[in-house]
């Protein structure tokens, strides 16, 4: 064996020490980098901070390797978003030589040399160096999501809708590898209960793409309105798109239409509107999935075409008044005219929406009128069906054939499992996760969208301090939900979806309040690896993004800062009040004397007994001397009622 000189040994030792120091430095960089990178929502799969920083200058340019239309659209999107707050103009060029000649720094859109399997179609690599930023991806969608992460690395003022002065547009150098956990990352917007204009839907799309959602389900039809122009059936929008106006009433308790009262509230999308929205979404890598809700939730259809019902009507578009099981809102399964009608509707829907799915609803179909209808009972006998659930299954299977004849795939809410599932249907599980588990075990793809976790129309804090709703879904519960139950294989879960039903959400501003920050939680579950979930770290990032939403003038809820009341009956039968918070590190201050507490009032440390003659308890949260939560005035009578005193 050849002898190794002492000098060689020393060099090896020095080299080894250098490698160890480099590893330590890299580890330190990665740790330090987490401070800024953890401000990104959804959290990237891999990230590391490197040395230095990048400062965006007015001379910066955006370079794309080839003039591919969708990649050019992404580059233009980035240029426009950077230009507004900075006041700079950023050229998009396809000549690297020209870019390097004319610019001190450059943002490069670079195709992977060979298809990078780990990135797939939506993943990206983002490398920020002091003199350039490089986004590497296989497909245009990857560049788009790399851009969303890049924008989040800049100071929050980058979200401003007007020029901002005295800001250094500086970001730390980083290396990121990122790709989604699920293919389907969706949000639903119910435009039937309250109509949202074409421009408002565009704003909705712009909001959700910033957090890497890629699917928008439009709930286009329901008892309260039909929102889509169908040229074969023009009366659907002439009649079905309008109802009488009701404001401020509790849903399901609104007064029904009065004699001679004209329906003036509503609206609809023309087919040209839909084409414009579909193209707008496509340029932002969002697929719009249309929902035509049948056989139930069909009162807007029946108000237009009462012959499609079991009883023959007459019907009126419902303004939010109680009717369930008293007034028919379900299509007649025994009437072949129903299926001819749906064939005509789905023909036009399929042409308008190029995505592969059509959602048929299928939920909450009341079958009481079917049980009394001679046409439905004749159908049941002819098809050898045992019950009304099997009658619904017949309906769903027949609708699936219609949808598939248009070159589309069928999705339905989990009620489509009743009586037997259609052969190729995808199930969207909303009544908890049970329907999703059953469908997956049957070999069907599922989308997890369970209430209450992913229902965005629910209370985010204590109902006494929140806009009207009917149940609760706190941010922590939403974030903790795991869409892959242990009973099923992850490959059967197509993805996740949050649903914003709008019975009590009449405006886009209120929709924003209901979506954020719970939308952050759904976005992170849909994109990021499950092992990365960390509640405390997530809420720190949420707070950072509140500042970004402020800059963008987007409304959001701060209910995660609010006090949670934990009342109980003590051993003597008297009320005892525990107080808690959803996030850690908050101080709670309270009063029983009717005055408004601040940080100079008593601080909560243990469960409270009620002093004599007190009427209410008032609470507020602080952190480091700053008031964060809403002041909540809670009548003691309500707390006593909650614990049965």
C-alpha positions as CSV (number, residue, x, y, z in Angstrom):
1,X,0.0,0.0,0.0
2,X,1.4,3.4,-1.0
3,X,2.3,5.7,1.9
4,X,0.4,9.0,2.2
5,X,2.6,12.1,3.1
6,X,1.9,14.1,6.2
7,X,1.3,17.1,3.9
8,X,-1.4,15.2,2.0
9,X,-3.0,14.1,5.3
10,X,-3.1,17.8,6.4
11,X,-4.7,18.8,3.1
12,X,-7.3,16.1,3.5
13,X,-8.0,17.2,7.1
14,X,-8.3,20.9,6.0
15,X,-10.6,19.9,3.1
16,X,-12.7,17.8,5.5
17,X,-12.9,20.7,7.9
18,X,-13.9,23.0,5.1
19,X,-16.7,20.6,4.0
20,X,-18.0,20.4,7.6
21,X,-17.9,24.2,7.9
22,X,-19.7,24.6,4.6
23,X,-22.4,22.1,5.8
24,X,-22.8,24.1,9.0
25,X,-23.1,27.3,7.0
26,X,-25.6,25.8,4.7
27,X,-27.6,24.6,7.6
28,X,-27.5,28.0,9.1
29,X,-28.5,29.6,5.8
30,X,-31.4,27.1,5.6
31,X,-32.5,28.0,9.2
32,X,-32.1,31.7,8.6
33,X,-33.9,31.4,5.3
34,X,-36.9,29.8,6.9
35,X,-37.7,33.2,8.5
36,X,-38.5,34.7,5.2
37,X,-39.6,31.6,3.3
38,X,-42.1,30.7,5.9
39,X,-44.0,33.8,4.9
40,X,-45.0,32.0,1.7
41,X,-48.4,30.4,1.6
42,X,-48.7,27.6,0.7
43,X,-45.4,26.5,2.2
44,X,-42.9,25.3,-0.4
45,X,-41.7,21.7,-0.4
46,X,-38.0,22.5,-0.1
47,X,-36.2,25.8,0.5
48,X,-32.9,27.2,1.5
49,X,-31.6,30.7,2.0
50,X,-28.3,31.4,0.2
51,X,-25.9,34.3,0.5
52,X,-26.8,37.8,-0.5
53,X,-30.0,39.6,-1.7
54,X,-31.6,40.7,-4.9
55,X,-32.8,44.3,-5.4
56,X,-35.3,44.9,-8.1
57,X,-34.2,47.9,-10.2
58,X,-36.0,49.9,-12.9
59,X,-33.7,48.4,-15.5
60,X,-34.7,44.8,-14.8
61,X,-36.1,42.7,-17.6
62,X,-37.9,39.5,-17.9
63,X,-36.4,36.9,-20.3
64,X,-38.3,34.0,-21.8
65,X,-36.5,31.3,-23.8
66,X,-39.2,30.9,-26.4
67,X,-42.2,32.8,-27.6
68,X,-44.7,30.2,-26.3
69,X,-48.1,32.1,-25.9
70,X,-48.9,30.9,-22.3
71,X,-45.4,31.5,-21.1
72,X,-45.5,35.0,-22.6
73,X,-48.8,35.5,-20.7
74,X,-47.2,34.5,-17.4
75,X,-44.2,36.9,-18.1
76,X,-46.6,39.7,-18.9
77,X,-48.6,38.9,-15.7
78,X,-45.4,39.3,-13.7
79,X,-44.4,42.5,-15.5
80,X,-47.8,44.0,-14.8
81,X,-47.9,43.0,-11.1
82,X,-44.4,44.4,-10.5
83,X,-45.0,47.6,-12.5
84,X,-48.0,49.0,-10.5
85,X,-46.4,49.3,-7.0
86,X,-42.8,50.0,-8.2
87,X,-43.7,52.4,-10.9
88,X,-41.1,50.7,-13.2
89,X,-41.7,49.3,-16.6
90,X,-40.4,45.8,-17.2
91,X,-39.8,44.6,-20.7
92,X,-40.4,41.0,-21.6
93,X,-37.7,39.8,-24.1
94,X,-36.9,36.5,-25.8
95,X,-33.3,37.3,-26.6
96,X,-30.9,36.6,-23.7
97,X,-28.1,38.5,-25.3
98,X,-30.4,41.6,-25.5
99,X,-31.6,41.1,-21.9
100,X,-28.0,40.9,-20.5
101,X,-27.0,44.0,-22.6
102,X,-29.8,46.2,-21.5
103,X,-30.3,45.2,-17.9
104,X,-28.2,45.0,-14.7
105,X,-30.5,42.3,-13.4
106,X,-32.9,39.9,-15.1
107,X,-35.7,37.5,-14.3
108,X,-35.4,34.3,-16.4
109,X,-38.1,31.8,-17.3
110,X,-36.1,28.7,-18.1
111,X,-37.3,25.3,-19.3
112,X,-35.8,22.3,-17.6
113,X,-33.1,20.7,-19.8
114,X,-34.9,17.4,-19.5
115,X,-38.4,16.9,-18.1
116,X,-38.0,17.1,-14.3
117,X,-40.3,14.4,-13.1
118,X,-40.5,15.7,-9.5
119,X,-41.9,19.0,-10.7
120,X,-44.6,17.6,-12.9
121,X,-46.8,20.0,-14.8
122,X,-47.3,22.5,-11.9
123,X,-44.0,22.5,-10.0
124,X,-41.1,24.9,-10.3
125,X,-37.6,25.7,-9.1
126,X,-37.0,29.2,-8.0
127,X,-33.4,30.5,-7.7
128,X,-32.8,34.0,-6.4
129,X,-29.2,35.3,-6.8
130,X,-27.9,38.8,-6.3
131,X,-27.9,39.5,-10.1
132,X,-30.7,37.4,-11.4
133,X,-33.8,35.4,-10.6
134,X,-34.4,32.1,-12.4
135,X,-37.7,30.2,-12.5
136,X,-37.3,26.7,-14.0
137,X,-40.4,24.6,-14.9
138,X,-41.6,22.0,-17.3
139,X,-44.9,23.6,-18.2
140,X,-46.4,27.2,-18.2
141,X,-48.4,26.4,-15.0
142,X,-45.1,25.8,-13.2
143,X,-43.8,29.2,-14.2
144,X,-47.1,30.8,-13.1
145,X,-46.8,29.2,-9.6
146,X,-43.2,30.2,-9.4
147,X,-44.2,33.7,-10.1
148,X,-46.8,33.6,-7.2
149,X,-44.1,32.5,-4.8
150,X,-41.7,35.2,-6.1
151,X,-44.2,37.9,-5.5
152,X,-44.7,36.7,-2.0
153,X,-41.0,37.1,-1.3
154,X,-41.1,40.9,-2.0
155,X,-42.2,43.3,0.7
156,X,-46.0,43.4,1.3
157,X,-46.3,46.7,-0.6
158,X,-45.8,44.7,-3.8
159,X,-49.6,44.0,-3.5
160,X,-50.5,47.6,-3.6
161,X,-52.8,48.8,-6.4
162,X,-51.0,52.1,-6.7
163,X,-47.4,53.3,-6.8
164,X,-45.5,53.1,-3.5
165,X,-42.5,55.3,-2.8
166,X,-39.6,54.8,-0.4
167,X,-39.6,51.0,-0.5
168,X,-36.5,49.0,-1.4
169,X,-37.7,46.1,-3.5
170,X,-35.3,43.7,-1.9
171,X,-35.6,39.9,-1.3
172,X,-33.1,37.5,0.2
173,X,-31.4,35.0,-2.1
174,X,-33.1,31.6,-1.9
175,X,-33.4,28.3,-3.6
176,X,-36.8,26.6,-3.8
177,X,-38.1,23.3,-5.1
178,X,-41.8,23.2,-5.1
179,X,-44.7,21.1,-6.5
180,X,-48.3,20.4,-5.4
181,X,-49.6,17.5,-3.3
182,X,-53.0,17.3,-5.1
183,X,-54.1,17.9,-8.7
184,X,-57.5,19.4,-7.6
185,X,-57.2,22.5,-5.4
186,X,-60.5,24.2,-5.6
187,X,-62.9,26.7,-4.2
188,X,-66.6,27.0,-4.9
189,X,-68.5,30.2,-5.4
190,X,-72.2,30.0,-5.1
191,X,-73.6,32.6,-7.6
192,X,-77.1,31.3,-7.4
193,X,-78.2,32.4,-3.9
194,X,-76.6,35.8,-4.6
195,X,-75.5,36.9,-8.0
196,X,-71.9,38.0,-8.5
197,X,-71.1,39.9,-11.7
198,X,-68.6,38.8,-14.3
199,X,-66.0,41.4,-13.0
200,X,-66.5,40.2,-9.5
201,X,-65.8,36.6,-10.6
202,X,-62.6,37.8,-12.2
203,X,-61.6,39.4,-8.9
204,X,-62.4,36.1,-7.1
205,X,-60.1,34.3,-9.6
206,X,-57.3,36.8,-9.1
207,X,-57.5,36.3,-5.3
208,X,-57.4,32.6,-5.3
209,X,-54.6,32.1,-7.9
210,X,-52.2,34.0,-5.6
211,X,-52.4,30.9,-3.3
212,X,-52.1,28.3,-6.1
213,X,-55.8,27.2,-6.3
214,X,-56.4,25.8,-9.8
215,X,-60.2,25.0,-9.8
216,X,-63.2,27.3,-9.5
217,X,-66.6,25.5,-9.2
218,X,-69.4,27.9,-10.1
219,X,-72.7,26.8,-8.5
220,X,-74.8,28.2,-11.3
221,X,-78.3,26.9,-10.5
222,X,-80.4,26.5,-7.4
223,X,-83.8,27.3,-6.0
224,X,-82.9,31.0,-5.8
225,X,-81.7,31.5,-9.4
226,X,-80.6,30.1,-12.8
227,X,-77.4,32.0,-13.8
228,X,-76.4,30.7,-17.3
229,X,-77.8,31.7,-20.7
230,X,-79.1,28.6,-22.5
231,X,-80.0,29.5,-26.0
232,X,-82.3,26.6,-26.5
233,X,-84.2,27.6,-23.3
234,X,-84.2,31.4,-23.1
235,X,-86.9,31.5,-20.4
236,X,-84.4,30.0,-18.0
237,X,-82.8,33.4,-17.6
238,X,-85.9,35.4,-18.5
239,X,-87.8,33.9,-15.6
240,X,-85.4,31.7,-13.6
241,X,-82.7,34.3,-13.1
242,X,-84.9,36.7,-11.0
243,X,-86.5,36.7,-7.7
244,X,-88.1,39.2,-5.3
245,X,-85.7,41.3,-3.2
246,X,-85.2,40.4,0.5
247,X,-82.5,42.1,2.6
248,X,-81.5,41.5,6.2
249,X,-83.8,38.5,6.9
250,X,-82.5,35.2,8.3
251,X,-82.2,32.7,5.5
252,X,-85.1,30.3,5.2
253,X,-87.3,32.8,7.1
254,X,-87.6,35.4,4.4
255,X,-91.1,36.3,3.3
256,X,-92.3,34.5,0.2
257,X,-93.2,36.6,-2.9
258,X,-96.3,38.7,-2.3
259,X,-99.3,39.0,-4.6
260,X,-98.2,40.9,-7.7
261,X,-94.7,41.5,-6.4
262,X,-92.2,41.7,-9.3
263,X,-89.0,39.7,-9.2
264,X,-86.2,42.3,-9.7
265,X,-83.2,40.9,-7.9
266,X,-80.7,38.6,-9.7
267,X,-78.8,38.3,-13.0
268,X,-77.1,35.9,-15.3
269,X,-74.1,35.3,-17.4
270,X,-74.4,35.4,-21.2
271,X,-72.6,32.8,-23.1
272,X,-70.1,35.5,-24.2
273,X,-69.6,36.3,-20.5
274,X,-68.8,32.7,-19.8
275,X,-66.3,32.4,-22.7
276,X,-64.6,35.5,-21.4
277,X,-64.4,34.1,-17.8
278,X,-63.2,30.7,-19.0
279,X,-60.4,32.4,-21.0
280,X,-59.6,34.7,-18.1
281,X,-59.3,31.7,-15.8
282,X,-57.3,29.7,-18.3
283,X,-54.7,32.4,-18.6
284,X,-54.3,32.0,-14.8
285,X,-54.3,28.2,-14.9
286,X,-57.7,27.9,-13.3
287,X,-60.3,25.4,-14.7
288,X,-63.9,26.6,-14.2
289,X,-66.2,23.6,-13.4
290,X,-69.9,24.3,-13.9
291,X,-72.5,22.9,-11.5
292,X,-76.0,22.4,-12.7
293,X,-77.7,21.2,-9.6
294,X,-80.3,18.5,-10.3
295,X,-82.6,16.7,-9.5
296,X,-83.2,18.7,-6.3
297,X,-82.5,22.5,-5.8
298,X,-84.4,23.0,-9.0
299,X,-87.1,25.5,-8.2
300,X,-85.7,28.1,-10.6
301,X,-86.1,25.5,-13.3
302,X,-89.6,24.6,-12.2
303,X,-90.6,28.2,-12.0
304,X,-89.8,28.4,-15.7
305,X,-90.9,25.0,-16.8
306,X,-93.5,23.6,-14.3
307,X,-94.2,20.7,-16.6
308,X,-90.9,19.2,-15.4
309,X,-92.2,18.7,-11.9
310,X,-94.3,16.0,-10.4
311,X,-97.2,18.2,-9.4
312,X,-97.3,20.8,-12.2
313,X,-96.9,23.9,-10.1
314,X,-97.2,26.8,-10.3
315,X,-93.8,27.8,-8.8
316,X,-91.8,30.9,-8.1
317,X,-88.1,31.4,-7.8
318,X,-87.5,31.2,-4.0
319,X,-86.2,34.4,-2.3
320,X,-84.9,32.5,0.8
321,X,-88.2,31.6,2.4
322,X,-88.9,28.2,4.0
323,X,-90.3,25.6,1.6
324,X,-88.4,22.3,2.2
325,X,-90.7,19.3,1.8
326,X,-93.7,21.6,1.5
327,X,-93.2,23.1,-2.0
328,X,-91.7,20.9,-4.7
329,X,-88.2,21.7,-5.8
330,X,-87.2,18.4,-7.4
331,X,-87.4,17.3,-11.1
332,X,-89.7,14.4,-12.0
333,X,-87.7,11.3,-12.6
334,X,-90.6,9.6,-14.4
335,X,-90.9,12.3,-17.0
336,X,-88.8,11.8,-20.2
337,X,-89.1,15.5,-20.9
338,X,-86.8,16.1,-18.0
339,X,-84.0,14.1,-19.7
340,X,-84.6,15.8,-23.0
341,X,-84.3,19.2,-21.2
342,X,-81.1,18.2,-19.5
343,X,-79.6,16.9,-22.8
344,X,-80.2,20.3,-24.3
345,X,-78.8,22.1,-21.3
346,X,-75.7,19.9,-21.0
347,X,-75.0,20.2,-24.7
348,X,-74.5,24.0,-24.3
349,X,-72.8,23.7,-21.0
350,X,-70.2,21.3,-22.4
351,X,-69.5,23.6,-25.3
352,X,-69.0,26.6,-23.0
353,X,-66.7,25.0,-20.4
354,X,-63.7,23.2,-22.0
355,X,-62.7,21.4,-18.8
356,X,-63.2,17.7,-18.5
357,X,-65.8,17.8,-15.7
358,X,-69.4,18.8,-15.3
359,X,-70.9,18.8,-11.8
360,X,-74.5,17.7,-11.5
361,X,-75.1,18.4,-7.8
362,X,-77.3,15.6,-6.8
363,X,-77.6,16.7,-3.1
364,X,-80.5,17.0,-0.8
365,X,-83.1,15.7,-3.3
366,X,-86.4,15.4,-1.4
367,X,-88.1,12.2,-2.6
368,X,-91.5,12.7,-1.0
369,X,-93.2,14.0,-4.2
370,X,-91.6,11.1,-6.2
371,X,-93.4,8.6,-3.8
372,X,-96.7,10.2,-4.6
373,X,-96.1,10.7,-8.4
374,X,-97.6,8.1,-10.7
375,X,-94.9,8.8,-13.4
376,X,-92.1,8.2,-10.9
377,X,-93.8,5.1,-9.5
378,X,-94.3,3.8,-13.0
379,X,-90.6,4.4,-13.7
380,X,-89.7,2.6,-10.5
381,X,-91.8,-0.4,-11.5
382,X,-90.5,-0.5,-15.1
383,X,-86.9,-0.4,-14.0
384,X,-87.4,-2.9,-11.1
385,X,-86.3,-0.4,-8.5
386,X,-86.9,-1.1,-4.9
387,X,-87.0,2.4,-3.4
388,X,-86.8,6.1,-4.1
389,X,-83.0,6.0,-3.4
390,X,-82.7,3.6,-6.3
391,X,-84.9,6.0,-8.3
392,X,-82.3,8.7,-7.6
393,X,-79.5,6.3,-8.7
394,X,-81.4,5.7,-11.9
395,X,-81.6,9.5,-12.5
396,X,-77.9,10.0,-11.8
397,X,-76.8,7.1,-14.1
398,X,-78.9,8.5,-16.9
399,X,-77.5,12.0,-16.4
400,X,-74.0,10.5,-16.5
401,X,-74.7,9.0,-19.9
402,X,-75.9,12.4,-21.1
403,X,-72.8,14.1,-19.7
404,X,-70.5,11.5,-21.2
405,X,-72.2,11.8,-24.5
406,X,-70.9,15.4,-24.5
407,X,-67.3,14.2,-23.9
408,X,-67.3,15.1,-20.2
409,X,-66.9,13.3,-16.9
410,X,-69.5,13.5,-14.1
411,X,-69.0,14.8,-10.6
412,X,-71.7,14.8,-7.9
413,X,-72.1,15.5,-4.2
414,X,-71.9,12.3,-2.1
415,X,-75.7,11.8,-2.2
416,X,-75.2,10.3,-5.6
417,X,-74.0,7.2,-3.8
418,X,-77.5,6.5,-2.7
419,X,-79.1,3.5,-4.4
420,X,-75.9,2.7,-6.3
421,X,-73.2,4.9,-7.8
422,X,-73.0,5.7,-11.5
423,X,-70.2,3.7,-13.2
424,X,-67.6,6.5,-13.8
425,X,-68.7,9.3,-11.5
426,X,-66.3,11.2,-9.2
427,X,-67.7,11.9,-5.8
428,X,-67.3,15.2,-3.9
429,X,-67.7,14.3,-0.3
430,X,-69.4,17.1,1.7
431,X,-71.3,15.3,4.5
432,X,-68.1,14.6,6.3
433,X,-65.6,12.1,4.8
434,X,-67.8,8.9,4.9
435,X,-69.0,9.3,1.3
436,X,-65.5,9.8,0.1
437,X,-64.3,6.7,1.9
438,X,-67.1,4.6,0.4
439,X,-66.6,5.9,-3.1
440,X,-62.8,5.4,-3.0
441,X,-63.3,1.8,-1.8
442,X,-65.6,1.3,-4.8
443,X,-62.8,2.5,-7.1
444,X,-64.0,6.0,-7.7
445,X,-61.9,9.2,-7.4
446,X,-63.0,11.5,-4.7
447,X,-62.6,15.2,-3.9
448,X,-62.7,16.0,-0.1
449,X,-64.9,19.0,0.6
450,X,-66.4,18.2,4.0
451,X,-68.6,20.3,6.2
452,X,-67.8,21.8,8.6
453,X,-64.0,21.9,7.9
454,X,-64.2,23.2,4.3
455,X,-67.5,25.1,4.4
456,X,-66.5,28.8,4.2
457,X,-70.0,30.2,5.0
458,X,-69.8,29.2,8.6
459,X,-68.8,31.1,11.8
460,X,-65.1,31.7,12.2
461,X,-65.4,32.7,15.8
462,X,-68.0,33.0,18.5
463,X,-71.4,33.5,16.8
464,X,-72.2,36.5,19.0
465,X,-69.4,38.4,17.3
466,X,-69.7,37.0,13.7
467,X,-71.9,37.6,10.7
468,X,-75.0,35.4,10.6
469,X,-74.4,31.7,9.8
470,X,-75.7,28.4,11.0
471,X,-72.6,26.4,12.3
472,X,-69.0,26.9,13.0
473,X,-65.7,26.2,11.3
474,X,-62.6,27.7,13.0
475,X,-59.3,28.3,11.2
476,X,-57.6,25.7,13.4
477,X,-60.1,23.0,12.5
478,X,-59.8,23.8,8.9
479,X,-56.0,23.7,8.9
480,X,-55.9,20.4,10.9
481,X,-58.1,18.5,8.5
482,X,-56.4,15.6,6.7
483,X,-58.1,14.8,3.4
484,X,-56.6,11.3,3.1
485,X,-58.3,9.0,5.7
486,X,-56.3,6.0,6.7
487,X,-58.9,3.7,5.2
488,X,-58.1,4.7,1.6
489,X,-55.2,5.0,-0.7
490,X,-53.9,8.6,-1.4
491,X,-54.1,7.9,-5.1
492,X,-57.9,7.8,-4.9
493,X,-58.1,11.4,-3.6
494,X,-58.1,13.8,-6.5
495,X,-57.9,16.8,-4.2
496,X,-59.6,19.2,-1.9
497,X,-62.1,22.0,-2.2
498,X,-63.5,24.7,0.0
499,X,-67.1,25.8,-0.6
500,X,-68.5,29.3,-0.2
501,X,-72.3,29.0,-0.1
502,X,-73.8,32.5,-0.3
503,X,-77.2,32.3,1.4
504,X,-75.8,34.8,3.9
505,X,-73.0,36.2,1.7
506,X,-74.5,39.0,-0.5
507,X,-71.4,40.9,-1.6
508,X,-67.9,40.2,-2.7
509,X,-66.4,42.1,0.3
510,X,-68.3,39.7,2.6
511,X,-67.1,36.8,0.5
512,X,-63.5,37.9,1.0
513,X,-64.1,38.0,4.8
514,X,-65.5,34.5,4.8
515,X,-62.7,33.0,2.6
516,X,-59.6,34.5,4.3
517,X,-57.7,33.2,6.2
518,X,-59.4,29.8,6.0
519,X,-58.6,29.8,2.3
520,X,-54.9,29.9,3.3
521,X,-55.4,26.6,5.3
522,X,-57.1,24.9,2.4
523,X,-54.5,26.1,-0.1
524,X,-51.7,24.7,2.1
525,X,-53.4,21.4,2.6
526,X,-53.9,21.1,-1.2
527,X,-50.3,22.1,-2.1
528,X,-47.9,21.4,0.7
529,X,-46.6,18.1,2.1
530,X,-48.6,16.8,5.1
531,X,-45.6,16.4,7.3
532,X,-44.9,20.2,7.0
533,X,-48.0,21.2,8.8
534,X,-47.3,23.3,11.9
535,X,-50.1,25.3,13.4
536,X,-48.0,27.9,15.2
537,X,-45.7,28.4,12.3
538,X,-48.7,28.7,9.9
539,X,-50.5,31.3,11.9
540,X,-47.3,33.4,12.0
541,X,-47.4,33.4,8.2
542,X,-51.1,34.2,8.2
543,X,-50.4,37.3,10.1
544,X,-47.7,38.3,7.6
545,X,-50.3,37.8,4.8
546,X,-52.8,40.0,6.6
547,X,-50.5,42.9,5.8
548,X,-50.4,41.8,2.1
549,X,-54.3,41.6,2.0
550,X,-54.4,45.1,3.5
551,X,-52.1,46.4,0.7
552,X,-54.4,44.7,-1.9
553,X,-57.5,46.1,-0.2
554,X,-58.9,42.6,0.3
555,X,-61.1,42.0,3.4
556,X,-60.4,39.2,5.8
557,X,-61.4,37.9,9.2
558,X,-59.2,38.4,12.3
559,X,-61.4,36.0,14.3
560,X,-58.3,33.8,15.1
561,X,-57.3,36.5,17.6
562,X,-60.7,36.5,19.4
563,X,-61.5,35.0,22.8
564,X,-63.1,31.5,22.9
565,X,-65.7,31.1,25.7
566,X,-65.6,27.8,27.6
567,X,-68.5,28.0,30.1
568,X,-69.4,25.2,32.4
569,X,-71.7,24.5,35.4
570,X,-69.6,24.1,38.6
571,X,-70.3,21.8,41.4
572,X,-72.8,24.1,43.0
573,X,-74.7,24.5,39.8
574,X,-73.4,28.0,39.1
575,X,-71.8,29.4,35.9
576,X,-68.0,29.2,35.7
577,X,-66.4,30.9,32.7
578,X,-63.2,29.6,31.1
579,X,-61.5,31.7,28.4
580,X,-59.2,30.5,25.7
581,X,-57.7,31.6,22.3
582,X,-57.2,29.8,19.0
583,X,-53.6,30.9,18.7
584,X,-50.9,30.9,21.3
585,X,-49.2,33.9,23.0
586,X,-52.3,36.1,23.5
587,X,-53.2,37.8,26.8
588,X,-56.9,38.1,27.6
589,X,-58.4,41.0,29.6
590,X,-61.9,41.1,30.9
591,X,-64.5,43.1,32.7
592,X,-67.9,42.4,34.4
593,X,-68.8,46.0,35.2
594,X,-70.0,47.1,31.7
595,X,-66.9,49.0,30.8
596,X,-64.7,48.2,27.8
597,X,-61.5,46.4,28.9
598,X,-58.0,47.1,27.7
599,X,-54.5,45.9,28.8
600,X,-54.9,47.7,32.1
601,X,-57.9,45.6,33.2
602,X,-57.7,42.2,35.0
603,X,-55.8,39.6,33.0
604,X,-57.4,36.2,32.7
605,X,-55.4,33.4,34.4
606,X,-58.0,30.9,35.6
607,X,-61.7,30.1,35.3
608,X,-63.9,33.0,36.5
609,X,-66.8,33.0,38.8
610,X,-69.5,35.6,38.1
611,X,-69.8,38.5,40.6
612,X,-73.2,39.5,42.0
613,X,-75.5,41.4,39.6
614,X,-73.2,41.1,36.6
615,X,-75.1,41.2,33.3
616,X,-72.3,40.5,30.8
617,X,-68.6,39.8,30.5
618,X,-66.5,41.8,28.1
619,X,-63.2,40.4,26.7
620,X,-60.4,41.5,24.4
621,X,-57.0,40.0,23.5
622,X,-53.6,41.7,23.4
623,X,-50.1,40.7,22.5
624,X,-47.0,42.8,23.5
625,X,-49.3,45.7,24.3
626,X,-51.1,45.7,21.0
627,X,-54.8,45.0,20.8
628,X,-55.5,42.2,18.3
629,X,-58.9,40.6,18.9
630,X,-62.3,42.2,18.7
631,X,-63.8,43.3,21.9
632,X,-66.7,40.9,22.5
633,X,-69.6,41.6,24.9
634,X,-71.1,38.3,25.9
635,X,-74.4,38.3,27.9
636,X,-74.1,35.9,30.8
637,X,-77.6,34.7,30.0
638,X,-76.3,33.2,26.7
639,X,-73.5,31.4,28.5
640,X,-75.9,30.0,31.1
641,X,-78.1,28.8,28.2
642,X,-75.2,27.1,26.6
643,X,-74.5,25.0,29.7
644,X,-78.2,24.4,30.6
645,X,-78.5,26.7,33.6
